[in-house]
Amino acid sequence: MPALVVAGPISVLQLDLFSNLFVSAATSGGFATTWSHNATDLLTVNLDRSYLNGETVTVTVTYSGVPFGGSLNFNNSPVNGNKGG
């Protein structure tokens, strides 16, 4: 997942990921890295270095499991200003 840094410098990337999903690996800039995943669905990935404004960071997270509710459900969430369905 590439992301453009707009409020750097950053050395971690925080992502929402259901706490019942099991993270088995993460990479940053193509290198294996460490992470933490807490009970409030926050996954924190330690980046391979600090990234400055305008730079692109690429993170890959390998995980398994089934999200709460059995699937990803976008039916009641706005997507591009529209209701899915």
JODA-V713198 format. One record per residue. N is the residue number from 1. PHI is phi in whole degrees, -180 to 180 (999 if undefined). PSI is psi in whole degrees, -180 to 180 (none if undefined). BURIAL is # if it has 24 or more other C-alpha atoms within 12 Angstrom, else .. Layout:
n & phi & psi & burial
N & PHI & PSI & BURIAL
N & PHI & PSI & BURIAL
This chain:
n & phi & psi & burial
1 & 999 & 106 & .
2 & -80 & 143 & .
3 & -140 & 137 & .
4 & -88 & 128 & .
5 & -79 & 124 & .
6 & -119 & -9 & .
7 & -140 & 62 & .
8 & -92 & 178 & .
9 & -77 & 151 & .
10 & -127 & 147 & #
11 & -127 & -3 & #
12 & -136 & 156 & #
13 & -125 & 127 & #
14 & -107 & 131 & .
15 & -129 & 150 & .
16 & -85 & 126 & .
17 & -150 & 123 & #
18 & -45 & 137 & #
19 & -69 & -15 & .
20 & -87 & 3 & .
21 & -94 & 136 & #
22 & -96 & 117 & .
23 & -86 & 127 & #
24 & -109 & -18 & .
25 & -165 & 157 & .
26 & -150 & 147 & #
27 & -129 & 154 & #
28 & -138 & 123 & #
29 & 62 & 26 & #
30 & 87 & 1 & .
31 & -111 & 141 & .
32 & -59 & 142 & .
33 & -142 & 174 & #
34 & -98 & 163 & #
35 & -154 & 166 & #
36 & -135 & 148 & #
37 & -138 & 116 & #
38 & -105 & 175 & .
39 & -71 & -10 & .
40 & -99 & 23 & .
41 & 70 & 22 & .
42 & -103 & 120 & .
43 & -103 & 122 & #
44 & -111 & 119 & #
45 & -106 & 125 & #
46 & -79 & 124 & #
47 & -78 & 160 & #
48 & -70 & -18 & .
49 & -166 & 175 & #
50 & -78 & 139 & .
51 & -114 & 138 & #
52 & -98 & 166 & .
53 & -51 & 136 & .
54 & 89 & -13 & .
55 & -85 & 155 & .
56 & -108 & 129 & .
57 & -108 & 139 & #
58 & -118 & 123 & #
59 & -124 & 139 & #
60 & -123 & 132 & #
61 & -121 & 127 & #
62 & -102 & 124 & .
63 & -144 & 165 & .
64 & -143 & 167 & .
65 & 118 & 180 & .
66 & -118 & 126 & .
67 & -59 & 156 & .
68 & -52 & 138 & .
69 & 90 & -6 & .
70 & 91 & -18 & .
71 & -162 & 169 & .
72 & -79 & 127 & .
73 & -122 & 113 & .
74 & -107 & 5 & .
75 & -60 & -32 & .
76 & -111 & 13 & .
77 & -109 & 139 & .
78 & -66 & 134 & .
79 & -128 & 117 & .
80 & 54 & 37 & .
81 & 82 & -2 & .
82 & -116 & 156 & .
83 & -82 & 131 & .
84 & -74 & 174 & .
85 & 172 & none & .
